[in-house]
Amino acid sequence: MSRFFPLSDDDRREMLRKIGADNIQSLFSSIPEGDQFTGTLNIPGYSEQELLAFFRELADTNTQAHSFAGAGVYTHYIPAAVDSLSAREEFLTAYTPYQPEISQGTLQAIFEYQTFMCALTGMEVSNASMYDGATAFAEAILMAKRAVKKKNTVLISDAIHPHYRKVAKRYLENLGISIEIIPTVDHRMNLEALDAALANEDVFAVAAGYPNFFGIVEPMDKIAATVREKAPKALLISVTTEPLSFGLLTPPGVFGVDIACGEAQSFGNYPGFGGPLLGFLATRQKLVRNMPGRVVGQTTDVDGKTGYVLTLSAREQHIRREKATSNICSNQGWCMLRAVIYLALLGESGLKELATLNHRLAETAKAAISNTKKFEVVAGMTFNEFVVRTEVDLEDFVEHSVLHGMFPGVRLSKFGLAKDEMLVTVTEMNTVEDIHRLVELMEAAK
């Protein structure tokens, strides 16, 4: 048990001596003094009983509300088996193993996840997971740049999640990569603007939402055709925030997409307070050596038994260091495990049935909202998410609705977008009665 004891003062002094540091404070010398917290935290000590009472009191302030919020993080029903199986102690890790010979169970789960994601996206290879959809998108762009070395411009649809675009900008801003935003028309990529932008011979990749941030199912076939005609060397990246849509939509790989990435939190992971999340990234076999993250392969041992290995590891940071394709290491292994259990429980027919239910409920909501006098639904083919427009003060409307036990959607002004628009998401967690209640609140809005 001694290995679980904290470090002694002598241990700390020896560690500091070893690295040539005078004291612990010197380890933070790179942080400006004005940004360092030097005070003490006023956190009184509690007994276990007092601590539980404190948190129960805090939890009692929470209220339950029927939610139509989405915008990248979604509420779906999660079978009890997902919680039960993922809570087994041998699975409780974010790590992908370094020693495959003693981690066959974990590696098999990763291999099954990769297989599911390839089937859903129409791709040939998937990695073991990414941190979240935003970083998966940024890594997809970097991956495309490694594959198309002599070009430096990426075209990004303005209909991709604003947070994803911000993360990508931060990843790319010091790498000599230019970002050109393709504007939207009626919340979908402007194909004429895309066509014009592709006249730039410096383009190495084009990124489009599928479905996009506003819930619109972009015409990926037309986008792919335009890219192939105007910039045949450029790679096409599809970005998805609601992967349940793959239960109904044509897989992006069928259209000739080169890299499919996005968020897979919908598969067996709770929304929490916005996380933890689960990024996915899948691609073509020809691009696999440029792909970030770990890849598990299936093989046979000397006795002919099926086994699982970490393949193409020479790309990774524990071997290549600064020359690696990415510095991702500890990934979302446990969230990935929940996703693979969830997908295995649903199966192909169950996933399609659930996706169909989501779409049907969303269409029911769109039709009902369209009949109100104060809200209109922005036209377009959608899956389970859509934009409504109104002259009602949306900030007041959302606040009023929450007081009445309903979270009606996400105001687009929260992302610096239109103040008169709101993103509404409908999943299997919303009943027809919930939809009727939402419509009643909309009709009563002032």
N, C-alpha and C positions, 0 to 999 in steps of 0.2 A: 504493500500500500504506500510505501514511502515515495514512490514515483509521482504520486498525486499531490504531494506537499508543495507549497509555494517555494520559490527561491529564497534562500537565506541571504542576509546582507553580505556574507563572504562570497556567496555564489555570484551576486551582482557585481561586486568589486572585481572578481576574477574575470567575469565576462567583459566588463568595461576595459580592464587592463589588456585583455587579449585583442580587442579591436582598436586600442589606442585612444579611447575616449576618457576625458577627465571625470565626467559625471553623466547622469542620465539626461540632464537638461541639454547637454551638448549634442545629443542625438537629434534635437529639434532645431538646431541652429539655422537650418535652411528656411525655416518659417519666420517671417518678420515678427519682431517682438510685439508689435501692435495687434497682430492677429492671434497671438497666443493667449490662452486662458491661464492666468496665474493665481486666481482666487481659489476658494474652496467651495465645493458644492454643499448646499444645505440639505442633506438627505439624512434625516434622523434614523437611528436604528430601530427596527421593529422585530418583535418576535414573529414566529411563523403564523400564529393565530391572528396577531394584529395586522400582519401583511395581507393575509387572506381577506380579512374584514375590509381593509382599505380598498383592495381591488374589487371586491364584491360591490362596495358602495359606488366605486367608479363605474363598474359595468352596469349598475342599475340606472345610470343616466342615459344609457343607450336606448334608442327607440327602434322598433321594427317598422320598416316601410316597404311597400311594394315598389320595386325599382324597374325603371325602363332605361337605366344608364348602361352605357357600353363604352364606346370611344376607345377601344383597344384592350379593355379588361372586361370579361363577361361572366355572368352568373348562370351556371348550368347545374342541373342536378348531378350529384356525384354518388354513385352506388356505394353502399357501406363497405363492400369488399375492397374498394380502393384504399380507404383509410386503414382497414384491418391489415391488409397484406403489406402496404407500404410502411406500416409501423413496426414490422419485424426488425429486430435490432441489427441483423446482418445487412439490411438495406439502408440503414440510416446514415448515409454519407453523401456528400456532394462530389466525391472524387471518382474519377475513372481510374481503374487500377494500374499500377506499374508492374505488378507481378501477375500476369494472366494465368499462370499455372495454379494459383491458389484462389482465383476470383472467377471461376467459371460461371457461377450463377449470375453475378453482376454483369459479366460480359455477354451472357446470353440475353439478358434483359435489354441491354443496349443494342445488340444485334437485331432483336425483334422490333425495337423502336425504329431503328434505321430502315428496316423492311417496311414497316407501316408507313413511314414518311415518304419513302420512295413510291409506294403504291398510291398514296394520296396526291402527291405532286406530279406523278408521271415522270419522275427523274430516275437516274440510274444509281446514284450513291448519295447517302446522307451522312452527316457527321453525328457525333454522340449527343450534341445539344450545344446551344449558345446561352449566354446570360439572359437575354430577353430579345424581343423583336427588334428594338432599336439598334442594339449592338450587332445583331445578326445582319441587319441591313447595312450598317457601316462596314462590317467585315466582308459582306458580299461585294461591295464596291471595291474594296482593297483587293479582293480576290480577282475581280475582273481586271483591275489595273495590272496585277502580276501576269495575267494571261495575255494582255494586249499592251506590251511594254512601251511602245513608242508613241502612244497617244495619251493625252492628259486631261480630257474633258469628259465629265459625266453629265448626262441629261436626267433630271429628276422631276417627275410630275409634281405639280403643286397640290395634287389630290392625295399624296402620300401623307401619313400621319405627321403632324407638325413636330411632335417630339422626336420621331425618327429622323426627320430632316435636320433638326438641331444637333442630334447626336452625330449624324454623319458629317455635318459641317465641322464639328469640333475634332473628329477623327482626321479629317482631310486637310484642315486649314494650313498645316505646316509641311505638307508633303508635295507641294507644287501641283496639286490637282485642282482644276477649275470646276466649279459647280454652276450649271445653267438650269434654272427652274423653268419648266414648261408650264405655261398658264393653263387654267381650266375654263371651260364653257359649261355652264349649268352643272358644276361640280364633277365634271369628267375631263380627262386630258384633252386638250385642244389638238386634234390630229394635224390640222394645218400648221400650227406653230411647231409641232414636232417635225413635220416634213421640212420646214424651213430651217430648223436648228440642225438637222442632220446634214445640211450643206457644209457644215464645219467638218473638215477632214480630220480634226483632232479628237473626235468623239470615240471613246473606248467602251462606253456602256450607256444603256438607257434603262431607267427604273420606272415602273408603273404599278399602281395598286390593283389588287385582284382578290376580292373587291377592294375599292379604295377607301380612304378614311371616311368619306361621306356615305358609305354603304353601296355606292354604285358599282355594278359589275362592268368593268371596262371592257371594250371590244378587243380583247387580247389578240385575236386573230388578225385584226386590221393593224394593230400596233406592231405586231411581229412582222407582218408583210411589209410595212413601211420601213422598219429598221433593216430588214434583209435587202430591200431594194436600194435604199439610200446609203447605208453604211454596213456592208456585209461583214466587216471584221469586228464590228461592235457587238458586245454581248447584251442580251436582254435579261433584265432582272425583274421578277414579279415579287411583290411585297404584300403579304396577307396578315391582317390582324385577327381575323375570325376564321380559323382553319376548319371549323365545322362546315363551312360553305363547301369544302371539297366533297362533302357527302352528296351534293347535288350538281356542282359545277364541273365542267370539263377540266381535268387536271392541266395546270399551266404548261407542263412538259409537252402536251399534245400540240400546243401552238408553236412549239419551237423555242420556248423560254430556256435560257442557258443556266440560270441560277434562280431557284425558288427559295425565298426566305420569309421570315416573319415571326409571329407570336403563336405559341401553341398552348397558352395557359388554359384555353377552353377545354382541353383534354384532361379532365380529372384533377385540376388544380383550382383551389378556391381564389376568389378575387382579393380576399384579405383587405388590406388598406392600399391596394395597388400592387400587390406582389406577395411572395416571390413569383417571378415569371419564368417562362421557358421559351427561349429562342430556338428556331429551327432553321436549318440551311441544307439544301439538297441541290445536286448539280449533275452534270453529265460526266461520264467516266473519263472523257478526255481532259477534263479540268480538275480531276481529283487531286493532283499534286499541288495545285494552287489553293486548295480548300483549307480553311482553318479548322482547328479542333481535332478531336480524336476520331478514329475510325476503327470499328471492330469488324474482323473478318471471321468467316467460318472455315474450318479446315478439319483434317483427320490426324490423329496421333499415330504412333508406330504400330498400335494394335488395331488401327482402322476405326477407332471410335471418334465420333464428332467432338470437336473442341473449338474453342474461340480464342482469338489472338488479337492483339493490337497491331494493326497493319499500317504501313506507310509512316511509321513513327519518326523517320528521319526528317520530316517536315516540322516537327514539334520543338517547342522551346526548351524542353529538358535535354535535348540533344543538340539542336542547332543554335540555341541561345538567341543572340540578337538577329540572326539570319533566319529565324523561324517564320513560317507563314503568319503566325499570330502568337500573342503572349497568353492566350487563354489556356488554362490548365484545369484548376478546380472549376468545374462547370455546374450545370443544373442537373446533376445526376439523379437526385432524389425526385425532383419535379418530373424529369424524364421517366423515371420508374412509374410514377403515378399515371402519367400519360399512357404508357404502354399497357398497364393494367386496365385502364379505362377503355382503351381501344379494343383490347382483347375481349373484354366483357361485352361490348356493343357488337363487335363483329361488323362485317361489311353491310349486311342488311339492316342491322340496328342503327348504324351510323347514318345510312341513307334515310331511314324512317325518322330519326331524330332531326336531321337536316330538313326534311320535308315538313315536319311539324313546325319547326322554327319559321320556315318560309311562309307557311299557311297562316300562322298566327300574325306574322308581320303584315301580310297582305290584308288580313282582317282589320288590323289596326289602321293601316293606310286608308282603307275604304271608309272606315268610321270617322277618322279625323278629317277626311276630305269633305264630309257632309257637315262639318261645323262651319260657322260663319266667320270665326276669328282666326282659324289656322288653316294653312294650305300645305299639302305635301309636295315637295319638290319632285318633279317627274323624273323617271329613270328606272331601269331594271335593278332591283336590289335583292339581297338575300334576307337578312333579318334586321337590318339597320337602315334608317332613312332620315332625311332632313325635313323638318317642318319650318315654315316661315309664318311670321305673325307681326301684327302691329302692336300686340300686347307687350307690356314691359316684362321681358322674360325673367329678369332677376326677381321681380316681385312675384311673378307667377310660380317660379320654382320654390321660392320661400313659402308661399301660401300653400302650395301642394304638399310640401314636406310636413307642414303643420297638420295636414289632413291625411298623413300616412301614405303619401305617394311621392316617389322621386320620379318626375316625369321625363327626364332626359338630361342631356349635357348641353349647356349653352355653348355655342361655338365662339362666343366672345371670350371664353376662358382661354382660347388658343389664339387670341388676337384676330379672330375672324368676324363674320357678320354678327351684329348685335341683335338682329331680328330673326336669327335662325337657331334651331335646337336639333341635336342629334338624338333620335329615339331608337332604342334597341328593344326587340321583342324576342324572348327565348321561351323554351318550354316551361320556365318558372313563372311565366305570366299567363293567367287564365283569361278567358273571354270576359269574365266579370271584371278583372283588373282593367282590361281595355275599355270597357264601358265606363268604369269609374274615371279613368284618365280623360275620356271624352267629356264626361260631365264637368270635370274641373276645367277643361279647355273652354267649354261653352259658357261657364260661369265667370271666366277670367275677365278682368277689367283693365 
